[in-house]
Amino acid sequence: MKYLFAAVMLASAVVGFSEAASAAGGCGPGWYRGPYGGCRPMRGAVVVRRAPVVVAPAPVVVVPRARVCPYGFRWYAGRCRPI
């Protein structure tokens, strides 16, 4: 049982460290986390530039809001209050 537990611990440690190394701090290949948390390019590293993906904009539909409060009142802090 001790050997099985040790093997599972070793396997989880190897998987955990390999994922952390490939994540590169969440910045992507050719980038690293700077001292204040921002992504910075690595100097001298090969950076792969990809073409931007253009997505067609969705049509904008404007629907007038139904009046919730009677005239002379306004919606504020979760209920109708007098103006």
PLY file of the C-alpha trace (Angstrom):
ply
format ascii 1.0
element vertex 83
property float x
property float y
property float z
element edge 82
property int vertex1
property int vertex2
end_header
0.00 0.00 0.00
2.91 2.35 0.77
4.38 1.76 -2.68
1.05 2.42 -4.40
0.64 5.67 -2.46
4.21 6.73 -3.31
3.66 5.96 -7.01
0.45 8.02 -7.09
2.16 10.94 -5.34
5.09 10.81 -7.78
2.77 10.66 -10.81
0.70 13.61 -9.60
3.86 15.66 -8.93
5.19 14.99 -12.44
1.88 15.93 -14.05
1.56 19.04 -11.90
5.02 20.35 -12.75
4.69 19.62 -16.47
1.43 21.61 -16.69
2.91 24.57 -14.84
5.89 24.70 -17.18
3.80 24.64 -20.36
1.38 27.31 -19.14
4.08 30.05 -19.22
2.18 32.10 -16.66
-0.89 32.32 -18.88
0.84 34.63 -21.38
1.46 32.19 -24.22
4.56 31.11 -26.11
7.30 33.74 -26.30
5.95 35.75 -23.38
6.49 35.74 -19.61
5.01 37.41 -16.53
6.71 40.65 -15.55
7.31 41.90 -12.00
3.87 43.54 -11.80
1.93 40.66 -13.39
1.81 41.91 -16.98
2.82 39.82 -20.00
6.18 40.82 -21.52
7.92 39.45 -24.65
11.02 37.33 -24.18
14.13 38.94 -25.68
15.68 36.85 -28.43
12.89 34.27 -28.43
11.11 33.34 -31.62
7.62 34.81 -31.46
5.01 33.28 -33.73
2.73 35.97 -35.14
-0.68 34.87 -36.30
-3.20 36.73 -38.40
-6.02 38.36 -36.41
-9.40 36.68 -36.47
-12.16 38.98 -37.70
-15.68 38.21 -36.50
-18.72 39.80 -38.12
-20.64 41.98 -35.64
-24.00 40.78 -34.43
-27.04 42.93 -35.24
-27.99 45.33 -32.48
-31.60 45.15 -31.35
-32.89 48.01 -29.21
-36.06 47.24 -27.25
-37.67 50.02 -25.21
-37.89 49.19 -21.53
-41.32 48.79 -20.00
-42.10 51.42 -17.39
-41.70 49.82 -13.97
-42.54 52.71 -11.66
-45.50 55.11 -11.95
-44.90 58.72 -13.02
-43.27 60.78 -10.30
-41.25 57.79 -9.05
-37.97 56.21 -10.14
-36.38 52.81 -9.66
-33.58 53.12 -7.10
-32.01 50.62 -4.69
-34.39 47.82 -5.61
-37.75 49.63 -5.39
-39.76 52.61 -6.67
-38.91 55.82 -4.83
-40.38 59.31 -5.23
-38.34 61.80 -7.23
0 1
1 2
2 3
3 4
4 5
5 6
6 7
7 8
8 9
9 10
10 11
11 12
12 13
13 14
14 15
15 16
16 17
17 18
18 19
19 20
20 21
21 22
22 23
23 24
24 25
25 26
26 27
27 28
28 29
29 30
30 31
31 32
32 33
33 34
34 35
35 36
36 37
37 38
38 39
39 40
40 41
41 42
42 43
43 44
44 45
45 46
46 47
47 48
48 49
49 50
50 51
51 52
52 53
53 54
54 55
55 56
56 57
57 58
58 59
59 60
60 61
61 62
62 63
63 64
64 65
65 66
66 67
67 68
68 69
69 70
70 71
71 72
72 73
73 74
74 75
75 76
76 77
77 78
78 79
79 80
80 81
81 82
